[in-house]
């Protein structure tokens, strides 16, 4: 049995996660490569973490369903509407960070 303080913490963490996802849905101007370069994670990472958490809980959530939840629409649609081509500098930073 989970104690009340753990339930409260879980509820707060879930609320924070929902707020983060809503914030990222609103900030379509922020590109995934910018998130990766600055914070080391992006919308796709959140989607993968969601799938992994579901798997840990014994729940099957397809990756594309998790992406739809994080992006607020199918990924292909978001990509067509909002994704811009990464600059040479962004790609170089991403490559240098991923090698460290």
Residue pairs with C-beta under 8 A, 6 or more apart in sequence:
2 10
20 46
21 46
21 69
21 70
24 30
24 43
24 46
24 70
25 70
25 71
25 72
28 78
28 81
28 82
29 82
31 83
31 84
31 86
31 90
32 42
32 43
32 44
32 83
33 42
33 86
33 90
33 91
33 94
34 90
35 41
35 42
35 43
36 42
36 45
36 94
36 97
37 90
37 93
37 94
37 97
40 97
43 67
43 70
43 71
44 67
46 70
47 63
47 66
47 67
47 69
47 70
47 71
48 63
48 66
50 61
50 66
50 69
50 70
51 61
51 62
51 63
51 66
54 60
54 61
54 66
55 61
64 74
64 75
67 74
67 75
68 74
68 75
71 78
72 78
86 94
